[in-house]
């Protein structure tokens, strides 16, 4: 195929939380556009199925089953990727927990800590460990997945909303830091209502056939990464 058919040919992408849902769909869409995709998640079975789908479609992928919240897991991942490739062109920060939907005074401290560890601290660690590889790319791109409740607080969504608000601030601050000194561009993507397992947990009575499917969201994210976006870009993929 030509470069027009494979606009991301020769590029390396890392997608977290890629065993299912929007993460898996984004990985497939990036691979279909020519990128070699490194995919990570806690469940190896889902990653293996994803790898098979990507290879069957003519793409290439490397799976890395791991828990991003383990103390040295991200550093080990960066070491493995850095030992094989010089630069990272695309980083999609998709992994996240919904946590419990509860009144703020009733939020369980231990569970809130787990939520913040994955949704915020792990993403900061990913930026720390892959910063140098992103800087070596001629067009490094970082996309972080967020939610409407990061900007519009909602009753019972305080824990999740706070984690996403913190993620947005952290990632956009990083983008502001590197915009003038590197080709790296950072964006925030709110996928909107999408038929995922997390969405089902939050809205158990919803008919998911009536909302955006993960494949649609993944394709839109891949298109955004191909077509490019300005520093600090915010995108909402569908109605909420």
N, C-alpha and C positions, 0 to 999 in steps of 0.2 A: 504493500500500500504506500501511497505518497505521504509526504509530511502533512498535506492538507487533511488526509484521512486520519493520521496519527499525530496530532499537533503536540503531544507531550512525549513523543519518541525521544529516548535518551535521558529522560528525566526520572528522578527517584522520588517517590512519595512514601510517607509514613502516615498511616491512618490508625488511630486508637479506637478501642471499642468496636472492632470491625467484625465480630462474629455474627452479627445479625443487624437488622434494622437499617438506619441511615448510614451507619459506619460501613457495613458490608456493601450497601448499594453504591456508596461513594467510591469505595475501593474498586468495585467492578467497573464503574463509569470511568475512573481514571485509567485503569488498565486497558479498557477498550479504546482509549485515546492515546495509547502508546507508552504510558508510564510503567516502570517496574514498581510494584506496590509492595511495601512491607506492611503487613497487617498484624495487629496485636490485640489480644483480648484474654480474659481468664479462661474461657472455654475452648479447648483445643479442637473439639469436634466440629464446632461451627466454623472455625478457621480452616480446618481441612476441607470442609464442604465448599467454602468460599474459594479456596485455592483451586479445587477441581473445576469449579464453574469458570474461573478466570482462565485457566489453562485450556479448557474445552472451547472457550471463545477466542483462543489465539493470543491471549495475554500472558503476562508473567508476574509472578508474585512470590514472596517469601513470607512464611508464617512465623510468628514469634509468640507462642502462648506464654502469658505472664500476668502477674498481678502488679499493676502499676503502683500499688500502695506499699509493697514490700520495700524495705529500707534501701537496698542497692539495686533493685531490678532495673530502674531506668538508666543508671550508670552502666550496668552490664549490657543493656540493649544498645546504648550509644557506642560502647566499645566494640560490640559485634558489627554494627552497621558501619562505624568509622573504619574498621579494619578491612572492610570490603569495598566501600565507596568513599570517594573524596568529599563529595558535596551532597547535601539534601536540598532538593528543589521545592518540595511541598510537604508541609506538616499540617495534618488535619486533627485538631484536638476535639475528638468526639466523645470519648469515654466519659461516662458520668452516672451518678446514682440519683434516683428520685428522692429517696429517703422517705420519711414519714410525713404525711399531711396532717398537721396538728396545730392547735393554737400555740402561739409563741411561748406562753408560760408552761406549756405541757411538753415542749420538745425535750426528748431524752438526750442528755449530754453526750453519752457514749455514741449513740447513733449519729448525732450531729457532728461529732468529731470525725467519724468515718466518712460522712458526706463531704465535709470540708477537705479531708485528706485526698480524696479522689478528685473532686470537682475543682479544687483550687490548688492545693499543694503539689499534687502530681503534675499538673499542667505547668506550674512554675519550674518544677524539676526538669520537665521535658524541654522547656525553653532554655534552661541553663545548660543542659547536656548537649543540645543540638544547635545552640547558637553559632558555634564556629563552623559547623557544616552548612548551615543556612547562609552564612556570610560568604562561603566559597561558591555558592551557586550564582550564576549570572542573573537569576530572577527568583530568588527565594520567596516563597509565599507561605503564610501561616493563616489558617482559617480556624476559628474557635466557634463551636456550636453553643448557642445560648437559648434563652426562652423569653417570652413576653413578660413573665413575672420578674425578670431582672430589672426592668424599667417601670413596670406597673405592679406594685405590691398588691397581693391578693390574700384575703383571709385564708388561713391554714397552709399557705404556701411559703411561709416565712423562711423556713430552713433552706429549701431548694432555691427560692428566689434570692436569698442572701448569698448563696454560693455562686450563683450565676452572675449576680451583680459584681461580686468580687472578681470573678474570672474575667468579665468584660473589662473592668478597670485595669487589672493586671496585664492582660494581653494588649490592650490599646496603649498602655504606658510603654510597654516593650516596643510596640510599633513606632511610637513617637521617638523613642530613643535611637532607633536604627534607621529611620526614614532618610535622614540627611547624610548618613555616613555609609550606607550600603544600598544595594538594590532590593532589599527585603521589604515586602509590603504585607501588612497585617489587616485582616478583616474579621468581622463578627457576622455570623449567619444565624438568623432565627428561622428555623425550618417551618414554623407554624404547625398547625394540626396535621400530624402525620401518623399513619397506622403502624405504630410500633408497640412492642411489649410494654415499654414504659408508659406510653399513652394509655394502653389498656388498663394498667394498674391504677392510673389516675382517674380514668373515666370508664369504669367497668361496664356501664350500660350503653356506651356509644356504639353505633354501627360503623365499624371501621371501613366498610366498603364505600362510605359516603365522603371520606376525606382523602387527602393526598396519600399516595402510596410511597414507601421508601425509595423505590426505583425512580420515581419522579423527582424526589428531593436530591438523590444522589446525582442524577443527571444535571440538575440545575447547579449544584455545587461544582461539578466538574466543568461545566460551561463557564462559570464564573472564574475558575482558575485558568482556563484557556484564554478567555477574552481579556482578562486582567481587570484590576480594580485599583482605585486610588488608595493612598495610605489612610488608615482609619475608617475604611468603608464599612457600612452596615447594610445588610441585605435581609429582607424578609421574603421568604419563598412562596408563601401562600397566606390566605386569610386565616385569622386566628379563630 
